[in-house]
Amino acid sequence: MSIVYNKGSIRTKELAVHLGKSPNTAKKIFDGLVASEILKKVATSVTDRNQYYTFYA
C-alpha cells in the first residue's frame, strides 16, 4: 500500500510490475481492496484504458 500512498494513485500494470505478478493478479488484489473500501477505482467506463486506483478521501 505504500506505493499507492507515495504516488497518490496507481494503475494495474504498475502494481503488477512492482509485485512481479501478472496484471490479472494485480486486478484481483485491487478488486479486493475496492470491495473492502480501502481503495476506489477511478474510471469513466468499465473498459477505460486510463483507469487508476486511489485511496478514499
CYANA upper distance limits for C-alpha pairs under 8 A (distance plus 0.5 A):
  1 MET  CA      5 TYR  CA      6.84
  2 SER  CA      6 ASN  CA      6.43
  3 ILE  CA      7 LYS  CA      6.51
  3 ILE  CA     10 ILE  CA      8.25
  4 VAL  CA      8 GLY  CA      5.87
  4 VAL  CA      9 SER  CA      5.71
  4 VAL  CA     10 ILE  CA      6.32
  4 VAL  CA     54 THR  CA      7.22
  4 VAL  CA     55 PHE  CA      8.15
  5 TYR  CA      9 SER  CA      7.83
  5 TYR  CA     55 PHE  CA      8.26
  8 GLY  CA     54 THR  CA      6.80
  8 GLY  CA     55 PHE  CA      8.16
  9 SER  CA     52 TYR  CA      6.96
  9 SER  CA     53 TYR  CA      5.95
  9 SER  CA     54 THR  CA      5.00
  9 SER  CA     55 PHE  CA      8.01
 10 ILE  CA     14 GLU  CA      6.94
 10 ILE  CA     15 LEU  CA      7.50
 10 ILE  CA     52 TYR  CA      6.02
 10 ILE  CA     53 TYR  CA      5.88
 10 ILE  CA     54 THR  CA      7.19
 11 ARG  CA     15 LEU  CA      7.09
 11 ARG  CA     51 GLN  CA      7.30
 11 ARG  CA     52 TYR  CA      5.10
 11 ARG  CA     53 TYR  CA      6.75
 12 THR  CA     16 ALA  CA      6.75
 12 THR  CA     23 PRO  CA      6.61
 12 THR  CA     26 ALA  CA      6.37
 12 THR  CA     27 LYS  CA      6.53
 12 THR  CA     30 PHE  CA      8.29
 12 THR  CA     52 TYR  CA      7.65
 13 LYS  CA     17 VAL  CA      6.69
 13 LYS  CA     23 PRO  CA      6.10
 13 LYS  CA     26 ALA  CA      7.99
 14 GLU  CA     18 HIS  CA      6.59
 15 LEU  CA     19 LEU  CA      6.54
 15 LEU  CA     23 PRO  CA      8.29
 15 LEU  CA     26 ALA  CA      6.59
 16 ALA  CA     20 GLY  CA      6.22
 16 ALA  CA     21 LYS  CA      5.40
 16 ALA  CA     22 SER  CA      5.97
 16 ALA  CA     23 PRO  CA      5.65
 16 ALA  CA     25 THR  CA      7.85
 16 ALA  CA     26 ALA  CA      5.79
 17 VAL  CA     21 LYS  CA      7.04
 17 VAL  CA     22 SER  CA      8.30
 21 LYS  CA     25 THR  CA      6.83
 21 LYS  CA     26 ALA  CA      7.40
 22 SER  CA     26 ALA  CA      6.92
 23 PRO  CA     27 LYS  CA      6.59
 24 ASN  CA     28 LYS  CA      6.83
 25 THR  CA     29 ILE  CA      6.84
 26 ALA  CA     30 PHE  CA      6.73
 27 LYS  CA     31 ASP  CA      6.50
 28 LYS  CA     32 GLY  CA      6.81
 29 ILE  CA     33 LEU  CA      6.90
 30 PHE  CA     34 VAL  CA      6.53
 30 PHE  CA     39 LEU  CA      8.08
 30 PHE  CA     53 TYR  CA      8.27
 31 ASP  CA     35 ALA  CA      6.60
 32 GLY  CA     36 SER  CA      6.70
 33 LEU  CA     37 GLU  CA      6.70
 33 LEU  CA     38 ILE  CA      5.81
 33 LEU  CA     39 LEU  CA      6.09
 34 VAL  CA     38 ILE  CA      6.39
 34 VAL  CA     39 LEU  CA      5.39
 34 VAL  CA     40 LYS  CA      5.92
 34 VAL  CA     41 LYS  CA      7.46
 37 GLU  CA     56 TYR  CA      7.91
 38 ILE  CA     55 PHE  CA      6.70
 38 ILE  CA     56 TYR  CA      7.04
 39 LEU  CA     53 TYR  CA      6.74
 39 LEU  CA     54 THR  CA      5.87
 39 LEU  CA     55 PHE  CA      4.96
 39 LEU  CA     56 TYR  CA      6.24
 40 LYS  CA     53 TYR  CA      6.07
 40 LYS  CA     54 THR  CA      6.04
 40 LYS  CA     55 PHE  CA      6.53
 40 LYS  CA     56 TYR  CA      6.44
 41 LYS  CA     51 GLN  CA      7.53
 41 LYS  CA     52 TYR  CA      6.43
 41 LYS  CA     53 TYR  CA      5.11
 41 LYS  CA     54 THR  CA      7.23
 42 VAL  CA     51 GLN  CA      6.01
 42 VAL  CA     52 TYR  CA      5.90
 42 VAL  CA     53 TYR  CA      6.45
 42 VAL  CA     54 THR  CA      8.04
 43 ALA  CA     48 ASP  CA      6.41
 43 ALA  CA     50 ASN  CA      7.40
 43 ALA  CA     51 GLN  CA      5.02
 43 ALA  CA     52 TYR  CA      7.35
 44 THR  CA     48 ASP  CA      6.54
 44 THR  CA     51 GLN  CA      8.06
